[in-house]
Amino acid sequence: MKSSPEKLVKKHQELTHTDGAKVVSHVQRSQDEWILNTVMIEGCEIAFKYKRKKLYNNLKGQRVNLTYYPCKESIAGMEFDIMKVVRIKVS
C-alpha cells in the first residue's frame, strides 16, 4: 500500500509537497549501482535530487508532483542547498 503525500507530510513535519511543478531540466547519471537524477523546477534555483535503480523517462517540460525536504550537500568543500526528493510523480 502506497501512502498519500498528505499522510507523509502530516507524519514528517520537514516534508513539503508541491503539485504541478514544471521541470525545466532533468539530468541522469550513474553513481555506483544507482542512477542519480537531478531535476530543476521552474521558478526555483535549488536542485531537486533523487536516486533510482533504473533510468527514468526524461521529465523535461513535464509537470510533476513532488514530496521533498531541504538538505545540504558538500562538494569540494563547499556546501550547497538541495532538495531531497522522497516521491515524484508526473501529474
Secondary structure, DSSP 4 states (H G I P E B T S, - for coil): -PPPHHHHHHH-TT-EEEEEEEEEEEEEEEETTEEEEEEEETT--SEEEEEESS-----TT-EEEEEEEEEEEEETTEEEEEEEEEEEEE-
